[in-house]
Amino acid sequence: MPATKTTVYLDEADYERLKLIARRRRRPPAALLRDAVREYADRNEVRGGPRSVGAGHSGRRNLSERAEQVLKGMGRQR
């Protein structure tokens, strides 16, 4: 996948720590930053909710109040 060049400003102490970790892992600091950004994006990605919620209109205003009654027996074998 092609990479996009960007500039990141780090505190000097953080950059020194990053370089130390990179040396220990025998990887370039930029590779560690890419991994960290990928992990952060994966954890914080906005995912869409269920598509069916609120998609239908029953025409009955009290359906949510009667949900237990309407669903009673659902899933039982006949």
Buried (B, 14 or more C-beta within 10 A) or exposed (E): EEEEEEEEEEEEEEEEEBEEEBEEEEEEBEEBBEEEEEEEEEEEEEEEEEEEEEEEEEEEEEEEEEEEEEEEEEEEEE
